[in-house]
């Protein structure tokens, strides 16, 4: 079961999206009679994974609280072409006013869930899991990361306050790995984990000597180097998690997962997922 964010966390954004779309007036909708009608949201592609149905329903209710919205599927569910995923009944004006914003969100979130599921399927049977990144659309972070979960992925940090990730620029500013890690451990709450990005096995070995490090990000490493990093971690007895990052395409995901890393982080889940093909049909 997938637990979406509470509507209060995104209602203001949905209102802003509707205001942006409406402008001063929807002259097209105003030009046609307002009468009771029904509409349905239909999948137009096969093997589509849904995400954002509760958000889509909220868009309709913000446009017209008297609309009756019935979900015909659940977030995280794979649906086939032609499947009816939602039915809406009530004012034709209310339906039309919400249509585009609703579809934009549902298509985007379902696209992310569908791509995530393809990556998760590609690494099935290995120890690796699929992680998202902070390469999200401003204003949609919580919803896009929820869509990743619907597709079988795992969230990394939701916000900068959720963990320490010391990347190349942080290490340069701090004067090296050890100094950066020690400073982070002094500054961050004790329950916040520390992860360090490395580009070589020499840097990796430094991290293995630092008890404050909880995880290591292997940045743009080839398969042999990743396998060696996993072996060194295992020989050390440290319970560090290893995350592979950089150029993780769908074709390459299985080979990376088989090196023994714990996570594959894929920015494309949220910055490059194609929109899922769904449409709204008025009956």
C-alpha positions as CSV (number, residue, x, y, z in Angstrom):
1,X,0.0,0.0,0.0
2,X,1.3,3.4,-0.9
3,X,0.8,6.4,1.4
4,X,0.5,9.7,-0.5
5,X,1.4,13.0,1.2
6,X,-1.5,14.6,3.1
7,X,-3.5,16.9,0.9
8,X,-2.7,19.9,3.1
9,X,0.9,19.6,2.0
10,X,0.1,20.3,-1.6
11,X,-3.4,22.0,-1.8
12,X,-1.9,25.5,-2.0
13,X,0.2,24.4,-4.9
14,X,-2.8,22.9,-6.7
15,X,-4.7,26.1,-6.2
16,X,-1.8,28.1,-7.7
17,X,-1.6,25.7,-10.6
18,X,-5.4,26.2,-11.3
19,X,-5.1,30.0,-11.0
20,X,-2.1,29.9,-13.4
21,X,-4.1,27.9,-15.9
22,X,-7.3,29.9,-15.6
23,X,-5.9,33.3,-15.9
24,X,-8.6,35.9,-15.8
25,X,-11.3,33.6,-17.2
26,X,-11.8,30.4,-19.1
27,X,-13.6,31.9,-22.0
28,X,-13.9,28.6,-23.8
29,X,-15.7,26.8,-21.0
30,X,-17.8,29.9,-20.3
31,X,-19.1,29.8,-23.9
32,X,-20.7,26.4,-23.5
33,X,-23.7,25.4,-21.3
34,X,-23.0,24.1,-17.8
35,X,-24.9,20.9,-17.3
36,X,-24.6,17.6,-15.4
37,X,-22.2,15.3,-17.2
38,X,-19.9,12.4,-16.5
39,X,-16.3,11.9,-17.6
40,X,-13.7,9.2,-17.3
41,X,-9.9,9.2,-17.3
42,X,-8.5,6.4,-19.4
43,X,-5.1,4.9,-19.9
44,X,-4.0,5.1,-23.6
45,X,-0.8,3.0,-23.3
46,X,-0.1,-0.5,-22.1
47,X,1.8,-1.5,-19.0
48,X,1.4,1.9,-17.3
49,X,2.0,2.4,-13.6
50,X,-0.3,4.9,-11.9
51,X,0.7,7.6,-9.4
52,X,-1.1,10.7,-8.3
53,X,-4.8,9.6,-8.4
54,X,-5.6,11.2,-5.0
55,X,-3.9,14.4,-6.2
56,X,-5.9,14.3,-9.4
57,X,-9.1,13.9,-7.4
58,X,-8.1,16.9,-5.2
59,X,-7.7,19.1,-8.4
60,X,-11.3,18.3,-9.4
61,X,-12.6,19.0,-5.9
62,X,-10.8,22.3,-5.7
63,X,-12.3,23.3,-9.1
64,X,-15.8,22.3,-7.9
65,X,-16.4,20.7,-4.4
66,X,-19.7,19.2,-5.6
67,X,-18.1,16.9,-8.2
68,X,-18.3,13.2,-7.4
69,X,-14.9,11.6,-8.2
70,X,-14.6,7.8,-8.1
71,X,-11.2,6.0,-8.4
72,X,-11.2,2.9,-10.6
73,X,-7.6,2.0,-9.8
74,X,-4.9,2.5,-7.1
75,X,-1.6,4.2,-7.1
76,X,1.2,1.7,-7.9
77,X,-1.1,-0.4,-10.0
78,X,-0.1,-1.5,-13.5
79,X,-3.0,-0.9,-15.9
80,X,-3.5,-1.9,-19.5
81,X,-4.5,0.2,-22.5
82,X,-8.1,1.3,-22.2
83,X,-8.4,0.9,-18.5
84,X,-10.7,3.4,-16.8
85,X,-8.8,4.8,-13.8
86,X,-11.2,7.5,-12.6
87,X,-14.8,8.6,-13.2
88,X,-16.1,12.1,-12.5
89,X,-19.7,13.2,-12.3
90,X,-21.2,16.7,-12.0
91,X,-20.9,20.1,-13.5
92,X,-19.4,20.1,-17.0
93,X,-17.8,23.5,-16.2
94,X,-16.1,22.0,-13.1
95,X,-14.8,19.1,-15.1
96,X,-13.5,21.2,-17.9
97,X,-11.8,23.8,-15.6
98,X,-9.8,21.0,-13.8
99,X,-9.0,18.8,-16.8
100,X,-5.7,20.1,-18.0
101,X,-4.1,20.7,-14.6
102,X,-5.3,17.3,-13.5
103,X,-3.9,15.5,-16.5
104,X,-0.6,17.4,-16.4
105,X,0.0,16.1,-12.9
106,X,-1.4,12.6,-13.3
107,X,0.6,12.1,-16.5
108,X,3.8,13.4,-15.0
109,X,3.6,11.4,-11.8
110,X,2.5,8.2,-13.5
111,X,5.4,8.7,-16.0
112,X,7.8,8.8,-13.1
113,X,6.2,5.7,-11.5
114,X,6.3,3.8,-14.8
115,X,10.0,4.5,-15.4
116,X,10.9,3.7,-11.8
117,X,9.1,0.3,-12.2
118,X,11.2,-0.5,-15.3
119,X,14.4,0.2,-13.3
120,X,13.1,-1.8,-10.4
121,X,12.2,-4.7,-12.7
122,X,15.7,-4.5,-14.3
123,X,17.4,-5.1,-10.9
124,X,15.0,-7.6,-9.5
125,X,16.7,-10.6,-7.8
126,X,19.8,-8.5,-6.8
127,X,20.4,-6.8,-3.5
128,X,20.2,-3.4,-5.2
129,X,17.2,-1.0,-4.9
130,X,16.5,2.1,-7.0
131,X,16.9,5.5,-5.4
132,X,15.7,8.9,-6.6
133,X,17.7,12.2,-6.4
134,X,17.0,15.9,-5.7
135,X,16.7,16.5,-9.4
136,X,13.0,17.2,-9.1
137,X,10.7,19.8,-10.4
138,X,10.5,22.8,-8.1
139,X,7.1,22.7,-6.3
140,X,6.5,19.0,-7.1
141,X,9.3,17.4,-5.0
142,X,7.0,15.6,-2.5
143,X,4.7,14.4,-5.2
144,X,7.4,13.2,-7.6
145,X,9.2,11.4,-4.8
146,X,5.9,9.8,-3.9
147,X,5.6,8.6,-7.5
148,X,9.0,7.0,-7.2
149,X,7.7,4.9,-4.3
150,X,4.6,4.0,-6.3
151,X,7.0,2.6,-8.9
152,X,8.9,0.4,-6.5
153,X,11.8,2.8,-5.8
154,X,13.2,4.2,-2.6
155,X,13.5,7.9,-1.6
156,X,16.9,9.3,-0.8
157,X,16.7,12.7,0.9
158,X,13.3,14.5,0.7
159,X,15.1,17.7,1.9
160,X,18.6,18.8,2.6
161,X,17.8,18.4,6.3
162,X,17.2,14.6,6.0
163,X,20.8,13.6,5.7
164,X,24.4,14.7,5.0
165,X,25.7,14.0,1.5
166,X,29.3,15.3,1.1
167,X,29.9,15.8,-2.6
168,X,33.0,17.0,-4.5
169,X,32.4,20.7,-3.8
170,X,31.7,20.1,-0.1
171,X,34.9,18.1,0.2
172,X,36.9,20.8,-1.6
173,X,35.4,23.6,0.6
174,X,36.2,21.6,3.8
175,X,39.7,20.7,2.9
176,X,39.3,17.0,2.4
177,X,37.2,14.0,3.3
178,X,38.3,13.6,6.9
179,X,37.8,17.3,7.8
180,X,34.4,17.3,6.0
181,X,33.1,14.2,7.8
182,X,34.3,15.3,11.3
183,X,32.7,18.8,10.8
184,X,29.5,17.2,9.6
185,X,29.3,14.9,12.6
186,X,29.7,17.8,14.9
187,X,27.1,19.9,13.1
188,X,24.3,17.4,12.3
189,X,21.9,15.7,14.7
190,X,23.0,12.3,15.8
191,X,20.2,10.5,13.9
192,X,21.2,12.1,10.6
193,X,23.4,9.7,8.5
194,X,26.5,10.8,6.7
195,X,27.3,9.8,3.1
196,X,30.4,10.7,1.2
197,X,30.8,10.8,-2.6
198,X,34.0,9.3,-3.9
199,X,35.5,9.1,-7.4
200,X,38.4,6.7,-6.7
201,X,39.3,3.7,-4.5
202,X,41.9,5.8,-2.7
203,X,39.1,8.1,-1.5
204,X,36.9,5.0,-0.8
205,X,39.7,3.6,1.5
206,X,39.8,6.9,3.5
207,X,36.0,6.6,4.1
208,X,36.4,3.1,5.4
209,X,38.7,4.4,8.1
210,X,36.2,7.0,9.4
211,X,33.7,5.5,11.8
212,X,31.3,8.5,11.3
213,X,30.7,7.5,7.7
214,X,27.4,5.6,7.1
215,X,27.4,5.3,3.4
216,X,29.6,5.9,0.3
217,X,28.4,7.1,-3.1
218,X,30.4,5.6,-6.0
219,X,30.4,8.4,-8.6
220,X,30.8,7.4,-12.3
221,X,32.9,4.3,-11.5
222,X,33.2,1.4,-14.0
223,X,31.9,-2.0,-13.1
224,X,35.3,-3.5,-12.1
225,X,36.0,-0.6,-9.7
226,X,32.5,-0.9,-8.2
227,X,33.1,-4.6,-7.7
228,X,36.4,-3.9,-5.9
229,X,34.7,-1.3,-3.7
230,X,32.1,-3.8,-2.7
231,X,34.8,-6.4,-1.9
232,X,36.8,-3.9,0.2
233,X,33.7,-2.9,2.1
234,X,32.8,-6.5,2.8
235,X,36.4,-7.3,3.9
236,X,36.4,-4.4,6.3
237,X,33.4,-5.6,8.2
238,X,31.9,-2.2,8.1
239,X,28.1,-2.0,7.6
240,X,28.3,0.8,5.1
241,X,25.7,1.2,2.4
242,X,27.1,1.7,-1.1
243,X,25.3,3.8,-3.7
244,X,26.2,3.8,-7.4
245,X,25.6,7.0,-9.3
246,X,26.2,8.5,-12.7
247,X,25.1,7.5,-16.2
248,X,22.7,4.8,-14.9
249,X,20.7,4.0,-17.9
250,X,18.1,1.3,-18.0
251,X,20.3,-0.9,-20.2
252,X,23.2,-0.6,-17.7
253,X,21.2,-1.0,-14.5
254,X,21.3,-4.8,-14.2
255,X,25.1,-5.0,-14.6
256,X,25.6,-2.3,-12.0
257,X,23.3,-4.0,-9.6
258,X,25.1,-7.3,-10.0
259,X,28.4,-5.7,-8.7
260,X,26.8,-5.9,-5.2
261,X,26.0,-2.3,-4.5
262,X,23.0,-1.5,-2.3
263,X,21.5,1.3,-4.3
264,X,21.4,2.8,-7.8
265,X,20.5,6.5,-7.8
266,X,18.8,7.6,-11.0
267,X,18.1,11.3,-11.6
268,X,16.2,10.4,-14.8
269,X,13.3,9.1,-12.7
270,X,12.2,12.7,-11.9
271,X,14.0,14.9,-14.5
272,X,13.5,12.8,-17.7
273,X,10.6,10.5,-17.3
274,X,8.2,10.7,-20.3
275,X,4.6,11.6,-19.4
276,X,2.3,8.7,-19.2
277,X,-0.4,8.6,-21.8
278,X,-3.8,9.2,-20.2
279,X,-6.7,11.2,-21.4
280,X,-10.1,12.5,-20.1
281,X,-13.2,11.6,-22.1
282,X,-16.6,13.3,-21.6
283,X,-19.5,10.9,-21.9
